[in-house]
Amino acid sequence: MAASTHTVTNQVPPLVGYDVFRADRVLAEAVERHSAPGLLDGTRAELTALGRAAGSAEVQEWGVRANENPPVLRTHDRYGNRIDEVDFHPDWHQLLGRAVSAGLTDAWGRPDGHLRRAAGFLVWSQAEAGHLCPVSMTHAAVPALRADPALAAEWEPRLTAHAYEPGLRPAAGKGGALFGMGMTEKQGGSDVRANTTAARPLDASGASGASGEYALTGHKWFCSAPMCDGFLVLAQAPGGLTCFLVPRVLADGTRNVFRLQRLKDKLGNRSNASSEVEFDGTWARRVGEEGRGVRTIIGMVAATRLDCVVGTAALMRQSVAQAVHHATYRSAFGGELIDKPLMRNVLADLALESEAATTLALRLAAAYDADTEEERAFLRLAVPTAKYWVTKRGTPLAAEALECLGGNGYVEESGMPRLLRESPLNSIWEGSGNVQALDVLRALQREPAALNAFLQEVGKARGADHRLDGAIKALLTELADLAGIEARARRLVERMALVLQGSLLVRWAPPEVADAFCASRLGGDWGAAFGTLPHTLDLASVVERARPVA
């Protein structure tokens, strides 16, 4: 019998068996704040069920196995027939099925739909983020399809259904369908107007696009979730860049030409398949008018950008939850880590960043539900502003939270490396930082109603905190000076995001949270790294608020 060298002590129990929703005070409060009173109890029940599942040991293991067993491309069957299929681990299908059944593709047609879905997306992302790519694109395809009422009538019920039916077969025979998107090409990247994929009308009369049917030829450099039932893609028609619907399987049961060239070997997001795809006479149906492809698909882009904000808020929350949980149970230098002043400062700083992201994300979702002219104008500026800033903050936060676990955090078993690898994705997806900043400039220059709505939102907290008031004044001064605006666009958008977050926290967060945020992010009493908050603040209350205890 082998001798025992020592008894293992001072190791932290795993953060499992908890309700991810109810353990998140910030999220629960945001749902209560924005919900219609008659819907709140039902929404809480939905999110509690999803939160318990997300925090269970079983579902967390699904996420681990889905990432340890990434998708596999099968271009041909054993006989040499082209099939272009992707095999996923069974746990990927479990995760995706639960997401769809929970209504995470169903927001556009039900009361408080965007709020309920965004909160659910934030909860379920903490189990595993990769499978939510097709969930996001399926949800976001609805506004683009509405450019063609006939297509919307055919496809929208499938996309919003709470039924997941994997496998390539005609969508008409399935209880639910998933959508992807293909815009990026290798020669253009974010500059989609440089796309070279060609769309040839299939009208027998020779009239340009009269029937709405086209044949596409070209190459898409990034096409995520290629197992989906349909895709919205951009291609050059005779009338210019146009949006098209490309089904994987045609109505007669034959497979559309959708040649998967390879799967990308990515930094993170390992459970999700991202591919290169060739079109060669691929059948497509036009969505919207020829030459108006960007305008048609922009609603999809805006919705997926919001999901980038929500997804990063989820990543931040899980990172902070793990860090605070670790510090609660780990002792060092004669006491619990969470009681050490310097560690408390780090945790409080991380918690502030997470709370600001969640509060902003849910405010944007609620604006979608309100669907007024003022809220639509607000979203026009607030979405790219939030997408720029929140997603930029994800990576440094994940890295600092990992460091809170020390060497244990650097080990795969902790789950922290997966969060860190995932963290840059949302900043790149749907337009990187410069694209978002330039989009904000376009809105400022062309849509005065958007700026007015943004300033009205920020102004609701005026007079409540002198540091916020000073930041608003400085922002107005910067907006009045358009000289060299493009070169300083990032600085401007960062300031807009911080002022917006500060306004929301001053109105809705506990005083100790708002005070700490305004002192550091707006008042200048902050260093260049996390853990540099003013020591005079009530940091213990901020950390306790972030502790994942349901």
KACORLIN-V519053 format. One record per pair of residues at least 12 apart in sequence whose ideal C-beta (glycine too) atoms are under 7 Angstrom apart, sorted by the first residue. I is the first residue (numbers start at 1). GAP is how many residues later the second one is. Records with the same first field share a line. If there is no record, write none. Layout:
I=GAP + GAP
This chain:
10=320 + 321
12=313 + 314 + 317 + 318
13=316
15=306 + 307 + 310 + 533
16=39 + 40 + 41 + 44
17=38 + 39 + 40
18=37 + 530 + 532
19=29 + 32 + 33 + 36 + 531
20=31 + 34 + 35 + 103 + 106
21=26 + 27 + 29 + 30 + 102
22=26 + 29 + 528
23=525 + 526 + 527
24=293
25=520
26=329 + 332 + 333
27=92 + 95 + 331
30=328 + 329 + 332
31=12 + 16 + 84 + 88
33=475
34=81 + 328 + 332
35=77 + 80
36=75 + 76
39=72 + 73
43=69 + 73
46=70 + 74
47=72 + 73 + 76
50=52 + 70 + 73 + 74
51=72
53=45
54=69 + 70 + 72 + 73
59=68
60=67
62=29 + 32 + 33 + 66
63=32 + 64 + 65
65=24 + 26
66=23 + 25 + 26 + 29 + 62 + 64 + 65 + 205
67=63 + 203 + 204 + 351
69=20
70=200 + 201
71=15 + 16 + 17 + 192 + 202
72=14 + 15
73=13 + 187 + 189 + 190
74=13
75=185
84=174 + 175 + 176
85=83
86=140 + 141 + 187
92=39 + 179
93=73
95=32 + 33 + 36
96=35 + 68
97=67
99=25 + 32 + 33 + 36
100=35 + 62 + 63 + 64 + 76
101=61 + 63
102=18 + 22
103=13 + 14 + 17 + 59
104=13 + 16 + 17 + 20 + 31 + 35
105=30 + 33 + 34 + 54 + 55
106=54 + 56
107=32
108=34 + 52
109=51
112=257
113=256
114=251 + 254 + 255
115=247 + 250 + 251 + 254
117=22
118=192 + 243 + 244 + 247
119=243
121=186 + 189
122=188 + 191 + 192 + 236 + 239
125=186 + 189
126=188 + 191 + 192
128=143
129=140 + 182 + 186 + 293
130=139 + 140 + 141 + 142
131=140 + 141
132=179
133=91 + 92 + 139
134=44 + 46 + 91 + 94
136=168 + 171
137=42 + 43 + 44 + 88 + 167
138=21 + 40 + 41
139=164
140=160 + 163 + 164
141=18 + 38 + 91 + 159
142=14 + 17
143=156 + 157 + 160
144=88 + 99 + 143 + 152 + 153 + 155 + 156
145=142
147=140 + 141 + 149
148=139 + 140
151=94 + 134 + 136
155=22
158=13 + 16 + 18 + 19
159=18 + 20
161=14 + 15
163=12 + 13
164=12
166=61
168=80 + 81 + 87
169=80
170=79 + 81 + 83
171=58 + 59 + 76
172=79
174=55
177=52 + 53
178=50 + 51
179=49 + 50 + 51 + 52 + 53
180=43 + 44 + 45 + 46 + 48 + 51
181=50 + 51 + 119
182=38 + 41 + 49 + 51 + 95
183=50 + 51
184=36 + 37 + 38
185=12 + 34 + 35 + 36
186=33 + 35
190=241 + 242 + 245
192=42 + 102
193=48
195=39 + 40 + 41 + 46
196=22 + 40
197=19 + 20 + 21 + 22 + 38 + 39 + 82
198=19 + 20 + 37 + 38
199=15 + 17 + 36 + 37 + 38 + 43 + 45 + 85
200=14 + 15
201=13 + 37
202=12 + 13
208=30 + 31 + 82
209=28 + 77 + 81
212=73 + 74
213=70 + 72
214=23 + 30 + 70 + 72
215=66 + 67 + 68
216=19 + 28 + 30 + 63 + 66 + 68
217=62 + 63 + 64
218=17 + 61
219=57 + 59
220=13 + 56 + 57
221=55
222=52
223=52 + 53 + 54
224=48 + 50
225=47 + 48
226=34 + 47 + 49 + 51
227=46
228=20
229=18 + 19
230=15 + 16 + 17 + 18
231=15
232=13 + 55 + 65 + 68
233=13
234=59 + 63
237=53
238=52
239=51 + 52
240=50 + 51
241=50 + 52 + 53
242=44 + 48 + 49 + 51
243=44 + 45 + 50 + 53 + 54
244=40 + 41 + 42 + 43
245=39 + 40 + 42
246=36 + 38
250=33
256=26 + 27
257=22 + 23 + 24 + 25
258=19 + 24
259=18 + 19 + 21
260=15 + 17
261=15 + 16 + 17
262=13 + 14
263=12
267=154 + 157
268=153 + 154 + 157
269=153 + 156
301=129
302=81
304=126
305=78 + 79 + 82 + 125
306=58 + 77
308=79 + 83 + 118 + 121 + 122
309=52 + 55 + 77 + 78 + 81 + 82
310=51
311=115
312=45 + 78 + 79 + 82 + 114
313=44 + 45 + 48 + 77
315=79 + 83 + 104 + 107 + 108
316=37 + 38 + 41 + 78 + 81
317=37 + 41
318=101
319=78 + 79 + 82 + 100
320=30 + 31 + 34 + 81 + 226
321=227
322=79 + 93 + 94
323=24 + 27 + 78 + 81 + 82
324=23 + 219 + 222 + 223 + 224
325=223
326=78 + 79
327=16 + 20 + 77
328=219
338=205
342=189
344=195 + 196 + 199
345=186 + 188 + 194
346=54 + 58 + 184 + 185
347=196
348=168 + 185 + 191 + 194 + 195
349=181 + 182 + 184
350=47 + 50 + 51 + 180
351=191 + 192 + 194 + 195
352=161 + 164 + 165 + 190
353=40 + 44
354=192
355=154 + 158
356=145 + 149 + 161
357=33 + 36
359=145 + 146 + 149 + 150
360=26 + 30 + 140 + 141 + 144
363=141
364=15 + 18 + 19 + 22
367=12
374=79
377=72 + 73 + 76
378=75 + 76 + 79
380=63 + 67 + 70
381=59 + 62 + 69 + 70 + 73
382=72 + 118
384=52 + 55 + 56
385=55 + 108 + 111 + 112 + 115
386=111
387=49
388=45 + 48 + 49 + 105 + 109
389=104 + 105 + 108
391=35 + 36
392=35 + 41
394=29 + 32 + 33
395=28 + 29
398=21 + 22 + 25
399=21
400=130
401=15
402=14 + 18
433=57
436=57
437=52 + 53 + 56
438=51
440=49 + 53
441=44 + 45 + 48
457=43 + 46
458=14 + 41 + 42 + 45
460=43 + 47
461=42 + 45 + 46
464=42
465=41 + 49 + 53
467=51 + 52 + 55 + 56
468=34 + 35 + 38 + 50 + 54
471=27 + 28 + 31 + 51
472=27
475=20 + 21 + 24
478=14 + 17
498=23 + 24
502=15 + 16 + 19 + 20
505=12
506=12
510=35
512=25 + 26 + 29 + 30
513=29 + 32
515=22
516=17 + 21 + 26
519=15 + 18
520=13
